[in-house]
Amino acid sequence: MDPEVGANRTSVTEFILLGLTEQLRAVVFVVFLFAYLVTVGGNLSILAAILVEPKLHTPMYFFLGNLSVLDVGCITVTVPSMLARLLSHKRTIPYRACLTQLFFFHLLAGMDCFLLTVMAYDRFLAICQPLTYSARMNQTVQRILVAVSWALGFTNALNHTIALNTLNFCGPNVINHFYCDLPQLFQLSCSSTQLNELLLFVAAAFMAVAPLVLITVSYAHVADAVLQIHSVEGRKKAFSTCGSHLTVVCLFYGTGIFNYMRLGTDESSDKDKGVGVFNTVINPMLNPLIYSLRNPDVQGALWRVLVGRQSLT
C-alpha cells in the first residue's frame, strides 16, 4: 500500500507481530501445528459424521455442523500465518493483510455468537414445544437462521474493518500479539479511536449481551420444562442434550467478554495473548470433544466414519 494513497493517510505499510514468545520457537511451532491438525481433523470428523449418519440429520446437528465449519475457519485465520512466520523468522504482516485477517476473524466470531443463540433456541423448541418442533424448525427455517447469522456476522466485521481503515497509523507498528485484532490496533493509531471504541461497545452489546440474554432466557424455560419431567432418565437425557452447548457457550462468552469489555493496554498484553490463544485455538479444539464426549449417537457415527462402515439404520 502506498503511504500517500487512501483516505486514511496511513504511513504504516506493514505491522510487526511479536507473536507469543521469542524463546522456544521450535516448541511453539510444534505445539500449535499439532493443535491445528487436531482441531481441523476433529471438526471435519464431526462434520463428516453428521453428513453420513442418517440419525444425525436433525436441526441440532445441522447447526453443530455449521459450528464445526466456523471452528475450522477461526483457527485457520490465525494459526497458519503464525506458523509461517515462525518458520521464516519474518514477523511482519502487510497493512491490508492485517485488515483482511481482522475482517475474517470478526466475521467468524460474530457468526459464532448468533449460531450459539440459534442452537439455544432450537433446544428451547425441542424441549418446551415438542409437538410443533418439526413444523417450526423445518429445513427452510434452519437455512434462514444460518443465513441471517452469516449476514449479521458479515455486517459486523465489515463495519469494524471500514471504521479501522479510517484511522491513521503513522508511527509505531509493533503489535504485541500473534494476530491482528482491534484493541491492539487501537493502541497504535495516531488519530482518535473514540468512534471506533464506541462502535466496538455497541457491537458488543448487540452481539454478546443480547444473544447471551436470549440464551439465558431459552435455558431458563428449558430447565423449568425438564424439571417437570417425572422420569429420571427423561430428565437426564434432556439435560445431556443441553449440557454440551452450555459448556461451549460459557467458554466462548467467558473469554470473549474478558477480551473485549476492556481495551488492551501494554500491561495486559500478555493476558491478551493468553485469551487470544483460548479464543482461536483451545475453544475450536475442545468443541468436538465436548459435543462427542457424552453423545453416543455422535460417537457411533464418528466410529463408522473412521472405520469406513455404513450406518445400519
QUIZI-V364525 format. One line per field, one symbol per residue. ss: DSSP state (H for helix, E for strand, - for the rest). A space follows every 10 residues. Layout:
ss=???
This chain:
ss=---------- ---EEEE--- ----HHHHHH HHHHHHHHHH HHHHHHHHHH HH-HHH--HH HHHHHHHHHH HHHHHHHHHH HHHHHHHH-- -EEEHHHHHH HHHHHHHHHH HHHHHHHHHH HHHHHHHH-- --HHHH--HH HHHHHHHHHH HHHHHHHHHH HHHHH----- ---EE----- -HHHHHHH-- ---HHHHHHH HHHHHHHHHH HHHHHHHHHH HHHHHHH--- -HHHHHHHHH HHHHHHHHHH HHHHHHHHHH --------HH HHHHHHHHHH HHHHHHHHHH HHH--HHHHH HHHHHHH--- ---
